[in-house]
Amino acid sequence: MQTAKWRGVVVTGVMLALVGAPMIAGVAFAAGNKHQAEAVDHAKEAVMHGKKGHAEELVKHAETALKHAEGAMTDTKNPHVAEGIKGLKDGIEHGKAGHADVATKAVENAIPHLSEGM
C-alpha cells in the first residue's frame, strides 16, 4: 500500500514538472517577444526620423530600442537579437556624430534581426 502511495506522489510530481516547466518558459518567451516588439517599433521610428535627417531623434528612438533589445536578450538569448543590438549601437554612435544617413542604414539593417523569432 505504501508503494502505491509513493508512486502516486512521484507521478504527480512528474506531471507537474512536465506541465509547469513549459508554462514558465512560455512566460519568459512572451516577455522576450514583448521586448522585441518594442525594440522593432522604436527602431522603425528611429529610421523614419533618420530619413528626415533628424539625427537626435534617431538616437533617442534607437537608444530606447536598444534597451528593449537588451531586455529581450536577458529573456531569450536570441542570437538574432544580439546582431540587432550591434546594429543599434552602430546607429547610435553615428547618430551622435550627426551622420543621420549612416545611422539610418545601421538601424534599418538591425530591424530584420530584431524581428527574427518573434
N, C-alpha and C positions, 0 to 999 in steps of 0.2 A: 504494500500500500504506500509506503514511504517513497519508493522508487517512482511510482506513478505521479505522486505529488511533485517531486523534483523535476520529472520530465515535463510536466505542465509549466513549471516555472521557467525552465530552460526554453521551451518552445515559445512561451510568451515573450521572454527577453529577446530571443532571436527575431521574432516578428516585429517587435518594437524597433529594434535596430534596423531591420530592413526597410521599414516604413519611415522611421524618423530621420535617418541619415539623408535620404534624397530630399526630404522636405526642408531640412536645414540647408542643404546645398542649394536648393531652389531659391531660398531666401537670399543667400549670398549672390547667386547668379542674377536674380532680379535687381538687386541693388547695383550690381555692376552694369547691367543694361541701362538702368536709370541714369547713372553717371555717364555712360557712353552716349546716351541720347542727348543729355545736356551738353556734353563736350561737342558733339556734332552740331547742335543748334548754335552754340556760341562761335564755333569755327566758321560756320556759314555766315554768321553776322560779321565776323572779322573780315572775311573775304569780300562781302558786299561793301564794307567801308573801305577796304584796301583798293578796290577797283575804282573808287571815287577819289583816291589819293589821300584818304584820311588815316594817316599812319597812327596817330594817337588812339583813335577809336579802334583801329585794328588791334593794337596792343592790348587795350582793355578787354576786348572780347576774347582774344587769343589767350590771355592770362586766365580768364575765367574758364575757358575751355580746358586749359592745362590743369587747373585744379580738379575739374571733374574727371579728366582722363586719368590723373594720378589716383583719384578715388576709385575709378574702375579697375585700375591695376591692383590696388590693395584688395579688392573683392575677387577678381578673377584671374589675375596673372596672364592676361591675353597678350601674346607676342605682337599681334597687330596693333593693339593699343600702344604698346611700347614704341613701335615705329611712328605712330601718330604723335606721340609725345615728343619725339625727336623733331618732327616737322613743326610742331607748335613752338618749341623752344627756338628753333631756327627763325621762324617767322617773327617771334617776339624780339629777338636780337636785331634783325633787320629793320623791324618797325621802329624800334627805339632809336636806330640810327637814321630814321627818316626815309628809308628805302621802301616806300609803300608797295612798289611793283614787285620787288624781290620777296618781300614779306608775304604779299598776297599769294604768290606762287607756292611758297613753302607751306602756308596754312592750307591752301587749296589741295596740295598733294597729300596733306595729312588726313583730310576728310575720309577718303576711302578706307584708310587704315583704322580710323576711329570707328567707322561704321561696321567693320568686319566682326561678325559673331554676335550681332545684336539680335 
